[in-house]
């Protein structure tokens, strides 16, 4: 599963950076869940391809620099980071995916803001 998991997440990432919602959607299971990082209060977990794609549509645009995609079993991890902000802080994180049947069944986002690298 690990190679298939890495491939689907890499396809997802490439589609995301192109702004190709049809290709993003094709990487997602019908019953996918998405749990974003909490910025202003408790994060809400979205359920279902349609709801998740609606949320993703508002997020397309320039994105963070992505690190390598790694897997262990049905879990796939992708590190990412934004460039240093004017105040010197850096937003970095990881996306943790659950891949089942060759599709992304869950995407969980974890992030932190640090005073530098």
Beta strands, then each sheet from edge to edge (+ up, - down):
strand 1: 28-35
strand 2: 45-47
strand 3: 65-72
strand 4: 75-81
strand 5: 90-100
strand 6: 103-114
sheet 1: 2+ 1- 6- 5+ 4- 3+
end
